[in-house]
Amino acid sequence: MVTVQKKKNALFLVTLVVLAIFFSPALLLSEGQKIRSHADKNKLPKGCASCHKGHGKYNTPMLAETKETFCFRCHGSTLDVEKTRQQGDLARDTKASDIMREFEKPYRHPVEKMGIHRYGEILPETDPSLPRHSECVDCHHHHLVLNDNKMAGMKGTNAQGMLMTRASSEYEICFNCHSFSANLPAGQSNKAELFDVSNPSYHPVIAPGKNGEITSLMPPYTLSSTIKCTDCHNNDEPQGPNGPHGSIYKYILTRNFTSSDGAESSLQYELCYSCHRRSSVLGDESFPYHNLHVAIVGTSCRTCHNPHGSRQYTHLVDLDNLTIRPSTTSGRLEFIDLGLKTGQCYLSCHDKDHGPAIYPAQPSEPLPASGTGSSTYRRYRR
């Protein structure tokens, strides 16, 4: 009897919520009285009834389909969308992006892990034993979404780990799962800590960066620019649906980036070269040994730089890498920034000991010539 009564109470509460939505259209209006995307009858002719049915699917808030397929009624394949149009739930002239196709790519947010999301859940997660998940409603508020702001109405997490009732920046939504969560996967780092503006260096997601000179930076970016998470993590197809749903590139990157060593090419570090001029990097305009490391030795950008930020060093230098070890002669593992284009590295990497390596080289030790082979790696001061 108790179980039956609980089910009745739950059904009653769900019914109240749905009725409140039906009879409270003000909830679907944004500032400036914009019509929310899912409350626009030019798109959804039946209004709320385009999604909510009098006798919906079991264990849903009176939805026409289960959560696994519901969003794809309008944001799925041409066949699914056409079926929804024939049912009168979607206007004929409404263009719906095929988001389902994006989740079929090799690297994606795992929306297939359904049934884990909990209504009213608090993020970042505090229980390390709970499984991670990523459902549509973790990034999009189905009632409050806007055409020009797909994340409108979502809660967020700020750089200090505090809950934001309404996220004001895109990164605050990303931080819900990728910052202070107790169930971060092994090998993943707290991105809020890496983007922390108190760090010596970081990519300018929360605020403009601290580097006073970036010779390789390409327009329209300047030293005062800020960027979004989705400038790097997004659809690999420029003409496809915007957003970090899926990509053919690892880490859901918009362009290719190879974190392992290999021959340098415009494709190998395409992501980096979309903001940093390749000719500047290989021309050693900012660091006198970029060409030596990247083009001649074939070291990945990721070997020395963390693309999010560094909690220890300037210039995104991060020595926490399996290929980097303490110097065999000095025993030190350290980078020292000595000012504009000068510094020292104490480390051992790629069978070369730097105890330290000093740049720029002393006058008696000229820089290696481009294309002269890896033997020239020994020629700069160690």
KOLPAFI-450611 format. One line per 5 residues: number of its first residue (from 1); for each residue x, y, z of N, C-alpha, C. Coordinates in steps of 0.05 Angstrom, whole numbers, plus 5000, padded with zeros to 4 digits. Layout:
NUM> X,Y,Z,X,Y,Z,X,Y,Z; ...
//
This chain:
1> 5016,4976,5000,5000,5000,5000,5017,5025,5000; 5039,5024,5016,5056,5048,5017,5068,5054,4990; 5078,5033,4977,5090,5036,4950,5070,5048,4930; 5046,5038,4930,5025,5048,4912,5019,5077,4918; 5018,5084,4944,5012,5112,4951,5035,5130,4941
6> 5060,5121,4944,5083,5137,4935,5082,5142,4905; 5074,5121,4890,5072,5124,4861,5050,5144,4854; 5028,5143,4869,5006,5162,4864,5015,5191,4870; 5030,5194,4892,5040,5221,4899,5059,5231,4878; 5077,5214,4869,5096,5222,4848,5082,5230,4823
11> 5062,5215,4815,5047,5221,4791,5032,5248,4794; 5021,5252,4818,5007,5277,4823,5026,5301,4821; 5050,5299,4831,5069,5320,4830,5078,5326,4802; 5082,5305,4786,5089,5309,4758,5067,5323,4743; 5042,5315,4748,5019,5328,4736,5018,5357,4743
16> 5023,5364,4768,5022,5392,4776,5043,5408,4762; 5067,5397,4759,5089,5411,4745,5081,5416,4716; 5071,5396,4703,5063,5399,4675,5041,5419,4672; 5021,5418,4689,4999,5438,4688,5009,5466,4693; 5029,5469,4711,5040,5495,4716,5054,5506,4691
21> 5067,5488,4676,5080,5497,4652,5059,5505,4631; 5038,5489,4629,5017,5495,4609,5004,5522,4614; 4999,5528,4639,4983,5552,4645,5000,5575,4656; 5027,5573,4653,5044,5595,4661,5063,5602,4638; 5053,5613,4616,5069,5619,4593,5090,5640,4600
26> 5087,5655,4621,5107,5675,4629,5134,5662,4635; 5132,5637,4644,5157,5622,4651,5174,5617,4626; 5161,5618,4603,5175,5613,4578,5184,5638,4564; 5183,5661,4577,5192,5686,4566,5218,5694,4578; 5236,5705,4562,5262,5714,4572,5261,5744,4577
31> 5284,5755,4585,5287,5784,4587,5282,5796,4559; 5269,5819,4559,5262,5831,4534,5238,5818,4520; 5225,5799,4535,5202,5785,4525,5207,5770,4499; 5231,5759,4497,5236,5741,4474,5220,5715,4479; 5211,5703,4458,5197,5677,4460,5219,5655,4461
36> 5217,5639,4481,5236,5616,4483,5232,5598,4459; 5254,5586,4450,5253,5569,4426,5232,5548,4427; 5229,5534,4450,5209,5513,4452,5181,5522,4460; 5178,5549,4460,5151,5560,4465,5142,5576,4441; 5156,5574,4419,5150,5589,4395,5131,5572,4378
41> 5106,5580,4376,5086,5565,4361,5091,5566,4331; 5108,5584,4322,5116,5584,4294,5133,5559,4288; 5145,5548,4309,5162,5524,4306,5147,5500,4316; 5135,5503,4340,5120,5481,4352,5090,5488,4352; 5075,5482,4331,5048,5491,4328,5029,5484,4352
46> 5035,5462,4365,5017,5454,4387,5026,5465,4414; 5047,5482,4414,5057,5493,4439,5067,5472,4457; 5060,5473,4482,5069,5453,4502,5062,5425,4494; 5039,5422,4480,5029,5396,4473,5046,5383,4451; 5064,5398,4439,5082,5386,4419,5101,5367,4433
51> 5106,5371,4458,5124,5354,4473,5109,5338,4494; 5091,5350,4509,5077,5337,4531,5050,5327,4521; 5044,5302,4526,5019,5290,4518,5002,5283,4542; 4976,5282,4538,4958,5275,4560,4964,5248,4572; 4972,5229,4556,4981,5203,4565,5009,5198,4553
56> 5029,5209,4567,5056,5206,4557,5068,5180,4564; 5093,5177,4556,5108,5152,4562,5112,5149,4592; 5111,5124,4601,5115,5118,4629,5142,5128,4639; 5142,5139,4663,5166,5148,4676,5179,5173,4663; 5162,5188,4649,5170,5214,4638,5150,5235,4646
61> 5158,5260,4645,5138,5282,4651,5118,5285,4628; 5104,5264,4622,5083,5264,4601,5095,5271,4574; 5118,5259,4568,5131,5264,4542,5121,5244,4521; 5124,5252,4496,5114,5235,4474,5132,5210,4470; 5158,5212,4478,5176,5190,4475,5193,5188,4501
66> 5207,5166,4503,5225,5163,4526,5249,5182,4522; 5263,5187,4544,5285,5206,4543,5307,5198,4523; 5310,5172,4519,5331,5163,4500,5327,5173,4472; 5303,5177,4464,5297,5185,4436,5282,5212,4434; 5273,5223,4456,5255,5245,4455,5267,5269,4440
71> 5290,5279,4447,5302,5302,4435,5307,5298,4405; 5312,5273,4397,5318,5267,4370,5293,5267,4352; 5270,5270,4364,5245,5273,4347,5248,5298,4329; 5260,5319,4340,5264,5343,4324,5293,5348,4317; 5311,5336,4333,5340,5341,4328,5354,5315,4320
76> 5340,5299,4304,5352,5274,4296,5353,5271,4266; 5351,5247,4256,5353,5242,4227,5330,5254,4212; 5333,5257,4186,5312,5268,4169,5287,5252,4172; 5289,5225,4174,5265,5208,4177,5251,5214,4203; 5266,5217,4225,5253,5223,4251,5239,5250,4251
81> 5253,5270,4240,5242,5297,4239,5217,5298,4222; 5217,5284,4199,5194,5284,4182,5170,5271,4195; 5175,5250,4211,5154,5237,4226,5141,5256,4245; 5158,5272,4259,5148,5292,4278,5132,5313,4264; 5140,5321,4240,5125,5341,4225,5097,5330,4217
86> 5097,5305,4209,5072,5293,4200,5052,5291,4223; 5063,5288,4248,5046,5287,4271,5036,5315,4279; 5046,5336,4266,5038,5363,4272,5052,5375,4295; 5072,5362,4306,5087,5373,4329,5109,5392,4321; 5117,5392,4296,5138,5410,4287,5130,5422,4261
91> 5134,5449,4259,5125,5463,4235,5141,5454,4210; 5128,5455,4187,5140,5445,4163,5165,5461,4155; 5164,5487,4159,5186,5504,4150,5208,5508,4171; 5207,5492,4193,5227,5494,4214,5251,5476,4207; 5274,5488,4208,5299,5473,4203,5310,5463,4229
96> 5312,5437,4233,5322,5425,4257,5349,5412,4252; 5369,5419,4267,5396,5407,4263,5396,5378,4271; 5411,5362,4257,5413,5333,4263,5435,5330,4284; 5428,5333,4310,5447,5330,4331,5453,5300,4336; 5434,5283,4330,5438,5254,4334,5462,5244,4319
101> 5466,5255,4295,5489,5247,4278,5516,5254,4292; 5516,5276,4306,5541,5285,4320,5548,5265,4342; 5528,5253,4355,5534,5234,4376,5542,5206,4366; 5543,5203,4340,5552,5179,4328,5582,5180,4321; 5594,5203,4325,5622,5206,4320,5639,5193,4341
106> 5664,5186,4335,5681,5171,4354,5686,5185,4381; 5686,5212,4381,5691,5227,4406,5667,5245,4410; 5653,5241,4433,5628,5255,4438,5622,5256,4468; 5604,5273,4475,5593,5272,4502,5575,5247,4503; 5577,5230,4523,5564,5204,4523,5535,5205,4531
111> 5518,5216,4513,5489,5218,4519,5476,5191,4519; 5490,5171,4508,5478,5144,4508,5476,5132,4536; 5490,5144,4556,5488,5135,4583,5464,5148,4597; 5440,5139,4589,5415,5151,4598,5408,5139,4626; 5390,5154,4639,5379,5144,4664,5396,5150,4689
116> 5419,5164,4685,5437,5170,4708,5431,5198,4719; 5424,5216,4701,5417,5243,4709,5394,5243,4729; 5396,5259,4750,5376,5260,4771,5364,5288,4772; 5338,5290,4772,5325,5317,4774,5334,5331,4799; 5343,5355,4797,5352,5371,4820,5380,5364,4830
121> 5395,5348,4814,5421,5340,4823,5439,5364,4827; 5458,5363,4845,5476,5384,4851,5503,5378,4838; 5513,5395,4822,5539,5392,4809,5557,5416,4817; 5583,5412,4819,5598,5388,4814,5591,5365,4833; 5595,5341,4824,5588,5317,4839,5605,5315,4864
126> 5592,5308,4886,5607,5305,4912,5612,5276,4919; 5599,5258,4906,5602,5229,4912,5620,5216,4891; 5644,5208,4898,5663,5197,4879,5654,5170,4867; 5634,5157,4880,5626,5130,4871,5604,5132,4850; 5592,5155,4846,5571,5157,4826,5582,5159,4798
131> 5569,5145,4779,5578,5145,4751,5574,5173,4738; 5592,5179,4720,5590,5204,4705,5570,5201,4683; 5558,5223,4675,5538,5222,4653,5537,5249,4639; 5524,5249,4616,5521,5274,4601,5496,5271,4584; 5474,5280,4595,5449,5280,4580,5443,5308,4569
136> 5425,5310,4551,5419,5336,4538,5412,5357,4559; 5398,5349,4580,5389,5368,4601,5412,5377,4619; 5436,5365,4616,5458,5374,4632,5470,5399,4620; 5465,5405,4595,5476,5429,4582,5454,5448,4572; 5430,5437,4568,5408,5454,4557,5383,5453,4574
141> 5372,5476,4580,5347,5477,4594,5324,5477,4573; 5310,5455,4572,5291,5451,4550,5269,5472,4549; 5262,5484,4572,5241,5505,4571,5252,5533,4567; 5277,5538,4575,5288,5565,4575,5307,5570,4552; 5313,5550,4536,5333,5553,4514,5324,5575,4494
146> 5343,5590,4484,5338,5611,4465,5353,5605,4439; 5343,5617,4417,5357,5613,4391,5386,5622,4392; 5391,5645,4405,5418,5656,4405,5433,5649,4431; 5421,5632,4448,5435,5623,4472,5424,5596,4479; 5437,5575,4469,5428,5548,4473,5432,5538,4502
151> 5447,5553,4518,5451,5546,4546,5436,5564,4565; 5418,5580,4555,5403,5598,4572,5388,5583,4594; 5388,5595,4618,5373,5584,4640,5387,5562,4656; 5412,5555,4647,5426,5533,4661,5441,5543,4685; 5442,5525,4705,5459,5531,4729,5488,5527,4721
156> 5506,5539,4737,5534,5537,4730,5551,5535,4755; 5577,5531,4751,5597,5531,4772,5618,5551,4766; 5624,5569,4784,5644,5589,4778,5672,5579,4784; 5692,5596,4780,5720,5588,4782,5728,5579,4810; 5712,5588,4830,5718,5580,4857,5702,5556,4866
161> 5686,5544,4848,5671,5520,4855,5644,5526,4867; 5635,5552,4866,5609,5559,4877,5587,5556,4857; 5563,5547,4866,5540,5544,4849,5529,5570,4840; 5525,5573,4813,5512,5597,4802,5484,5589,4794; 5464,5603,4805,5436,5597,4799,5431,5600,4769
166> 5444,5619,4756,5443,5622,4727,5471,5627,4717; 5481,5610,4700,5508,5613,4689,5509,5638,4672; 5529,5655,4675,5532,5679,4659,5553,5675,4637; 5569,5654,4639,5590,5649,4620,5589,5619,4613; 5597,5613,4588,5596,5586,4579,5613,5567,4596
171> 5637,5576,4605,5655,5559,4620,5642,5550,4646; 5624,5566,4657,5611,5559,4683,5594,5534,4679; 5583,5529,4656,5568,5505,4651,5587,5481,4647; 5610,5486,4634,5630,5465,4630,5641,5457,4657; 5644,5476,4676,5656,5470,4702,5637,5453,4719
176> 5612,5451,4712,5593,5434,4727,5604,5405,4728; 5617,5397,4706,5627,5369,4705,5657,5367,4703; 5670,5388,4694,5699,5386,4689,5716,5403,4708; 5706,5407,4732,5722,5422,4751,5726,5407,4777; 5708,5413,4797,5712,5402,4824,5697,5376,4829
181> 5688,5362,4808,5673,5337,4812,5690,5316,4826; 5678,5304,4846,5692,5283,4861,5697,5258,4844; 5682,5255,4822,5684,5231,4806,5698,5236,4779; 5717,5255,4779,5732,5260,4755,5747,5234,4747; 5748,5227,4722,5762,5202,4714,5792,5205,4719
186> 5805,5183,4722,5834,5183,4726,5847,5196,4702; 5866,5213,4707,5880,5227,4685,5868,5253,4677; 5843,5259,4686,5831,5285,4680,5836,5304,4703; 5841,5329,4696,5847,5350,4716,5824,5369,4720; 5825,5383,4742,5805,5404,4748,5811,5428,4730
191> 5793,5433,4711,5798,5454,4691,5795,5482,4704; 5779,5484,4725,5777,5510,4738,5803,5518,4751; 5818,5498,4761,5844,5504,4773,5864,5512,4752; 5863,5500,4728,5882,5506,4707,5876,5533,4694; 5851,5542,4694,5844,5568,4682,5844,5590,4704
196> 5851,5583,4728,5852,5603,4750,5869,5627,4743; 5858,5650,4746,5872,5675,4738,5896,5681,4756; 5898,5667,4779,5922,5671,4796,5946,5654,4787; 5941,5637,4767,5963,5620,4757,5983,5638,4742; 6008,5629,4739,6027,5643,4723,6019,5646,4693
201> 6004,5626,4683,5995,5628,4655,5970,5610,4651; 5954,5617,4632,5930,5603,4625,5919,5613,4599; 5905,5596,4585,5891,5606,4561,5868,5623,4571; 5862,5646,4558,5844,5666,4569,5815,5660,4567; 5806,5640,4582,5778,5632,4583,5762,5649,4603
206> 5773,5651,4627,5760,5666,4648,5766,5696,4646; 5791,5703,4638,5800,5730,4636,5823,5732,4616; 5829,5756,4606,5852,5758,4587,5878,5747,4600; 5896,5737,4583,5920,5725,4593,5940,5745,4604; 5962,5735,4615,5983,5751,4628,6007,5756,4610
211> 6010,5741,4589,6033,5744,4571,6033,5771,4557; 6054,5786,4561,6054,5813,4549,6063,5814,4520; 6071,5791,4509,6079,5790,4481,6074,5762,4470; 6057,5760,4450,6052,5735,4436,6055,5740,4406; 6079,5737,4397,6086,5745,4369,6071,5728,4348
216> 6063,5704,4356,6050,5686,4336,6020,5690,4334; 6008,5707,4351,5979,5709,4353,5968,5720,4327; 5946,5707,4317,5934,5714,4292,5909,5731,4296; 5902,5750,4278,5877,5765,4280,5854,5745,4279; 5831,5752,4292,5826,5777,4306,5835,5777,4335
221> 5850,5757,4344,5858,5756,4372,5880,5776,4379; 5877,5787,4403,5897,5806,4413,5904,5797,4442; 5922,5811,4455,5930,5805,4482,5907,5808,4502; 5887,5824,4494,5864,5829,4512,5840,5811,4506; 5843,5792,4487,5821,5775,4479,5816,5754,4500
226> 5791,5745,4501,5784,5721,4516,5772,5701,4496; 5772,5676,4503,5761,5655,4486,5742,5638,4502; 5728,5620,4487,5708,5602,4500,5719,5573,4498; 5708,5557,4515,5715,5528,4513,5708,5517,4486; 5686,5527,4474,5677,5516,4448,5694,5527,4425
231> 5713,5546,4430,5731,5554,4409,5750,5531,4402; 5754,5513,4421,5772,5490,4416,5756,5463,4416; 5736,5461,4433,5720,5437,4435,5693,5442,4422; 5690,5431,4398,5666,5437,4382,5665,5417,4359; 5645,5421,4343,5641,5404,4319,5665,5407,4300
236> 5674,5385,4290,5697,5386,4270,5688,5396,4243; 5661,5397,4238,5651,5406,4213,5641,5435,4216; 5655,5454,4204,5648,5483,4207,5619,5489,4200; 5607,5474,4181,5580,5479,4172,5560,5463,4188; 5569,5446,4206,5551,5429,4221,5540,5443,4245
241> 5523,5429,4261,5511,5441,4285,5533,5450,4305; 5530,5474,4315,5550,5485,4334,5548,5471,4361; 5570,5468,4374,5570,5456,4401,5587,5432,4404; 5596,5426,4428,5614,5403,4433,5598,5377,4436; 5582,5370,4416,5567,5345,4417,5585,5322,4410
246> 5599,5325,4387,5616,5303,4378,5636,5313,4357; 5657,5298,4353,5678,5306,4334,5693,5281,4325; 5706,5282,4302,5723,5260,4294,5750,5262,4308; 5755,5284,4321,5781,5288,4335,5778,5283,4365; 5799,5272,4376,5800,5265,4405,5795,5290,4421
251> 5783,5286,4444,5776,5308,4463,5754,5326,4452; 5740,5317,4432,5719,5333,4419,5730,5359,4409; 5753,5358,4396,5766,5383,4386,5755,5390,4359; 5754,5416,4354,5744,5426,4328,5764,5421,4306; 5790,5419,4313,5810,5413,4293,5830,5393,4305
256> 5847,5382,4288,5866,5361,4297,5888,5372,4315; 5894,5358,4335,5916,5364,4353,5928,5337,4362; 5954,5333,4357,5967,5308,4364,5984,5312,4388; 5977,5299,4410,5992,5303,4435,6016,5285,4437; 6020,5266,4419,6043,5249,4418,6063,5259,4398
261> 6088,5251,4401,6110,5261,4384,6106,5250,4355; 6117,5265,4336,6115,5257,4308,6124,5279,4290; 6125,5273,4265,6134,5293,4245,6115,5317,4245; 6126,5341,4245,6110,5365,4245,6097,5369,4218; 6072,5379,4218,6058,5387,4194,6035,5406,4202
266> 6024,5419,4182,6002,5437,4188,5978,5422,4199; 5975,5396,4193,5953,5380,4203,5959,5370,4231; 5984,5364,4237,5992,5353,4263,5983,5370,4286; 5986,5397,4283,5979,5416,4303,5960,5437,4292; 5941,5427,4277,5922,5445,4263,5907,5463,4283
271> 5900,5452,4307,5886,5467,4327,5903,5491,4336; 5928,5486,4343,5946,5507,4352,5949,5528,4330; 5953,5519,4306,5958,5537,4284,5934,5553,4275; 5911,5547,4286,5887,5563,4279,5888,5590,4293; 5904,5592,4314,5907,5618,4329,5936,5628,4329
276> 5955,5610,4326,5983,5617,4327,5996,5611,4300; 6007,5632,4287,6018,5629,4260,6040,5608,4260; 6037,5589,4242,6056,5567,4240,6084,5578,4232; 6084,5598,4214,6109,5609,4205,6124,5623,4228; 6109,5635,4247,6121,5648,4270,6133,5627,4289
281> 6117,5606,4294,6127,5585,4312,6152,5572,4302; 6151,5563,4276,6174,5550,4265,6197,5569,4258; 6190,5595,4257,6211,5615,4252,6224,5624,4278; 6217,5612,4300,6230,5617,4326,6227,5647,4335; 6205,5659,4328,6201,5687,4335,6196,5691,4365
286> 6185,5672,4379,6180,5675,4407,6199,5659,4425; 6207,5636,4415,6225,5618,4429,6246,5608,4410; 6272,5612,4415,6292,5606,4395,6296,5576,4388; 6282,5558,4402,6285,5530,4397,6259,5516,4390; 6238,5531,4382,6213,5519,4374,6218,5501,4349
291> 6231,5511,4329,6235,5495,4305,6251,5470,4311; 6272,5473,4328,6288,5450,4335,6271,5429,4348; 6255,5437,4368,6239,5417,4383,6217,5405,4365; 6202,5422,4352,6177,5413,4338,6183,5401,4311; 6199,5415,4295,6203,5406,4267,6226,5387,4264
296> 6248,5391,4279,6272,5374,4275,6270,5349,4292; 6266,5353,4319,6265,5330,4337,6238,5316,4335; 6217,5331,4328,6190,5320,4326,6176,5317,4353; 6180,5337,4370,6167,5337,4397,6140,5350,4395; 6120,5339,4407,6093,5351,4407,6092,5376,4423
301> 6075,5394,4415,6070,5419,4431,6062,5411,4460; 6047,5389,4463,6037,5381,4489,6060,5372,4508; 6083,5365,4497,6104,5356,4514,6113,5378,4533; 6113,5402,4524,6122,5425,4541,6099,5442,4551; 6077,5443,4536,6056,5462,4542,6030,5448,4549
306> 6016,5458,4569,5989,5449,4576,5970,5468,4563; 5952,5459,4545,5935,5477,4530,5914,5491,4546; 5910,5483,4571,5891,5497,4588,5904,5518,4606; 5925,5510,4620,5940,5529,4637,5961,5515,4653; 5978,5531,4666,5999,5520,4682,5998,5533,4710
311> 5998,5516,4730,5997,5526,4758,6025,5533,4768; 6046,5527,4753,6073,5531,4762,6088,5551,4745; 6084,5551,4719,6102,5566,4701,6088,5584,4682; 6103,5603,4671,6093,5621,4650,6092,5606,4624; 6080,5618,4604,6079,5608,4576,6066,5580,4574
316> 6048,5573,4593,6034,5548,4593,6054,5524,4595; 6078,5529,4605,6097,5507,4608,6088,5489,4630; 6088,5463,4624,6079,5442,4643,6097,5418,4640; 6113,5413,4660,6133,5391,4658,6122,5365,4669; 6096,5363,4674,6084,5338,4683,6077,5321,4659
321> 6097,5308,4648,6094,5292,4624,6111,5267,4626; 6101,5245,4617,6115,5219,4620,6142,5219,4605; 6145,5236,4585,6170,5237,4570,6191,5255,4583; 6183,5270,4604,6201,5289,4617,6209,5278,4645; 6234,5278,4651,6244,5269,4677,6264,5290,4687
326> 6271,5288,4713,6290,5307,4724,6317,5304,4710; 6332,5326,4709,6359,5326,4697,6376,5305,4710; 6391,5289,4694,6408,5269,4705,6433,5281,4718; 6441,5305,4710,6465,5317,4722,6458,5334,4746; 6436,5349,4746,6430,5367,4768,6408,5355,4787
331> 6393,5336,4776,6371,5324,4792,6347,5342,4794; 6347,5364,4780,6325,5384,4781,6305,5380,4758; 6281,5386,4764,6260,5387,4743,6246,5414,4746; 6254,5433,4729,6245,5460,4733,6248,5477,4708; 6230,5496,4705,6233,5517,4684,6235,5544,4697
336> 6254,5560,4689,6258,5586,4700,6256,5607,4678; 6236,5624,4681,6232,5646,4662,6250,5669,4671; 6269,5677,4654,6287,5699,4660,6281,5725,4646; 6257,5726,4635,6249,5751,4621,6243,5746,4592; 6241,5767,4576,6232,5765,4548,6250,5746,4532
341> 6239,5724,4524,6253,5704,4506,6278,5693,4518; 6281,5693,4544,6304,5681,4557,6295,5663,4580; 6309,5642,4585,6302,5624,4607,6321,5600,4609; 6314,5582,4628,6330,5558,4632,6311,5534,4637; 6319,5511,4628,6304,5487,4633,6323,5466,4646
346> 6314,5455,4668,6328,5433,4681,6310,5408,4678; 6319,5391,4660,6303,5366,4656,6318,5347,4637; 6307,5324,4635,6318,5304,4616,6294,5295,4598; 6298,5297,4572,6276,5292,4554,6287,5281,4527; 6275,5261,4516,6283,5250,4490,6313,5243,4490
351> 6322,5231,4512,6350,5222,4515,6370,5245,4515; 6360,5269,4520,6377,5293,4523,6375,5304,4550; 6398,5310,4563,6398,5321,4590,6402,5351,4588; 6385,5366,4602,6387,5395,4604,6393,5401,4634; 6417,5408,4639,6424,5412,4667,6438,5437,4675
356> 6430,5461,4665,6405,5466,4650,6411,5471,4620; 6390,5473,4604,6391,5484,4577,6384,5514,4580; 6401,5531,4568,6398,5560,4571,6391,5572,4543; 6372,5589,4543,6366,5603,4518,6363,5633,4524; 6371,5650,4505,6384,5642,4480,6412,5632,4484
361> 6423,5618,4464,6449,5606,4466,6471,5628,4469; 6493,5621,4481,6516,5640,4483,6526,5645,4455; 6539,5669,4451,6549,5676,4424,6567,5655,4412; 6582,5640,4429,6600,5620,4418,6585,5594,4410; 6560,5594,4416,6544,5570,4410,6520,5578,4393
366> 6523,5580,4367,6502,5589,4350,6478,5570,4350; 6455,5580,4343,6431,5564,4342,6433,5543,4319; 6421,5520,4324,6422,5500,4302,6407,5510,4278; 6417,5502,4254,6404,5510,4230,6380,5492,4225; 6359,5503,4213,6335,5487,4208,6341,5465,4188
371> 6330,5441,4194,6333,5419,4176,6359,5405,4176; 6376,5410,4197,6402,5398,4197,6402,5371,4212; 6380,5363,4222,6378,5336,4235,6381,5338,4265; 6374,5316,4278,6372,5315,4307,6400,5318,4321; 6422,5313,4306,6448,5315,4318,6454,5344,4328
376> 6441,5363,4315,6445,5391,4323,6433,5397,4351; 6417,5378,4361,6404,5381,4387,6425,5385,4409; 6449,5375,4405,6470,5377,4425,6484,5404,4425; 6479,5420,4405,6496,5443,4401,6488,5467,4418; 6464,5468,4430,6459,5491,4447,6466,5484,4475
381> 6472,5505,4491,6484,5502,4517,6467,5486,4536; 6480,5467,4550,6466,5450,4569,6477,5454,4596
//
